[in-house]
Amino acid sequence: MTRERRSPIWHPFTQHALLDEMTRVLGGEGAYLYTHDGHRIIDAISSWWVVTHGHCHPHIVRAIREQASKLNQVIFAGYTHEPAEDVAALILKFAPSGLDYVFFSDSGSTSVEVALKMALGYWLNIGESRTRVAVMQHSYHGDTIGAMSVGARGVFNAAYESLLFDVSVVPFPERGREQTTLDALEAACRTKGLACFIVEPLILGAGGMLMYPAWLLKEMKLICEASGVLFIADEVMTGWGRTGTLFACEQANVTPDIACYSKGLTGGALPLAVTLCRADIFNAHYSTDRTRTLFHSSSYTANPIACAAAKANLELWRDEEPSARVRSVANMQERAIAPFRTDSRFENVRQTGTITALDLKSADNGYLASVGPRLQRLFRDRNLLLRPLGNTIYVMPPYCATAADLDEIYAGIREAADFLA
Ligand SMILES: *Cc1c(COP(=O)(O)O)cnc(C)c1O
C-alpha cells in the first residue's frame, strides 16, 4: 500500500492509512483550541496530558518571552543559570520531603531512563550486584527502548521485543485482589539482584486509566523499603495536580527514592523533565573517581527557556490558586460522571482527582478495539478533543475548564454511545 502524499510529516501513534487528514490548529487559549476552518475545540485531554492551567497562560507566556531574549541555551555541564537553579529549588520545596537532588532532561521517557540509570549506578557504585527491575503489569513509562522495557509488552513494541530487557512483572491490583499484587512484589523483592521497582502512583495512564488506592501505594513502598529495593515513582502523568494533590505520592504519604516529573512541569508550554533522587543516590556517584559519574546528558538539558516556563508554572502553584481550581475541577468531574454509573452501556466508571474514565461496553476491547477510532471521529465532529484508549473513554481537562465545558464533553460522550448503540 502506498500513499498519495499530502504532507511529509509522519505523526506519532498515527496509522496514516486510516487517518491522513490532521486537524490544523491555529491557536490555543485556556481549555480551547482554534482550528484553521473556524472551529473551537474543547481540549478534554489537555493535549495528551500536558496542559495544566490552560493553553497560553499569560504568566507562562510572559516568562518564555523574557527568557528568550536573555539566554536561550547554554551547555549544562560545567555551566548553570538562574532559571534552572530557581526551578530546582522550587521543585524540592514542593516535592515529598526527602528528595534532595534534581537532574534535568527533556521528556517523560528520558526522565525514566535517567531514573533507571541512577538506580543501577547506585548499586554498582556501592558495590552490590543488583541489576533487575520490577514493574507493574499494564504500565506505561515511555517509548524509548529502556522505557518500553519497563512498560507493558504488546502491539506497541512487538517489533522491538528482541531489544527489550527482561523485567519482573507484578500483577495490577484489581479490586479485591490487592494481596496478590503485594505478595508478588514481596516475592520479587526476595529474588537476588532486584535493583528497583518502578510504578505509576495511583493511576496507570496509557495502560487504560487503571486506578488503585493510596494505601496500596504505601504498602508497596514499605515492601520495597524492607529489602532496600529503590522505589521509583513515575509521576510524569500524575504530577501537577491531576490526581487531586500536587503529586500522587502525597496521598499515600510516600517519599519515593527516585521521582520522575515532566508533562505539566512547564504547564504544558515546552518540553522539560526532571528526575529527583535522595541524597544517598547522588552521594553514591559523588567521587573523585570519574568512573562513578552519572553518564547522561541530552543536548538541551535544562534549556533556559523551558526552565523559565517551569519556574512560572511553579510560581502559579505557589500562589494556591491552582490547588483551588484542581479541587473544583475534581468536584465538577464527580458530578458530571455520576449519571454514567447507572448507564448500562458503560462499565468501570471511575475517578481519581481531576481524571475520570469509563469503559464503553463493546464486543471487542483493548487498545486496538475498532470502536476507538470511530469514537475519536465522532468526538472530533462534535469539536471535542477526546482520544479513547480502545474502548476506555477518559476526561482529563485543563484546570481552567468550566462546568459548561464539562457538560459539553459529557453530552458528547453520551451522544457517541447513543450513536454506536
Ligand atoms: C507520557 C508518559 C511518559 C513518557 O513521557 P514523554 O514525555 O511522552 O516521553 C512516561 N511515563 C508516564 C507515566 C507517562 O504518562
The ligand as an SDF file (V2000), in Angstrom:
LIG
                    3D

 15 15  0  0  0  0  0  0  0  0999 V2000
    3.6620   10.2230   28.9710 C   0  0  0  0  0  0  0  0  0  0  0  0
    4.3270    9.3630   29.9680 C   0  0  0  0  0  0  0  0  0  0  0  0
    5.6900    9.0660   29.8640 C   0  0  0  0  0  0  0  0  0  0  0  0
    6.5120    9.4850   28.6780 C   0  0  0  0  0  0  0  0  0  0  0  0
    6.6170   10.8560   28.5740 O   0  0  0  0  0  0  0  0  0  0  0  0
    7.0850   11.5330   27.1840 P   0  0  0  0  0  0  0  0  0  0  0  0
    7.2520   12.9580   27.5100 O   0  0  0  0  0  0  0  0  0  0  0  0
    5.9600   11.2640   26.2190 O   0  0  0  0  0  0  0  0  0  0  0  0
    8.3330   10.8560   26.7710 O   0  0  0  0  0  0  0  0  0  0  0  0
    6.2720    8.3420   30.8870 C   0  0  0  0  0  0  0  0  0  0  0  0
    5.5540    7.9170   31.9330 N   0  0  0  0  0  0  0  0  0  0  0  0
    4.2510    8.1810   32.0640 C   0  0  0  0  0  0  0  0  0  0  0  0
    3.5240    7.7090   33.2720 C   0  0  0  0  0  0  0  0  0  0  0  0
    3.5820    8.8930   31.0760 C   0  0  0  0  0  0  0  0  0  0  0  0
    2.2630    9.1150   31.1920 O   0  0  0  0  0  0  0  0  0  0  0  0
  1  2  1  0
  2  3  1  0
  2 14  2  0
  3  4  1  0
  3 10  2  0
  4  5  1  0
  5  6  1  0
  6  7  2  0
  6  8  1  0
  6  9  1  0
 10 11  1  0
 11 12  2  0
 12 13  1  0
 12 14  1  0
 14 15  1  0
M  END
$$$$
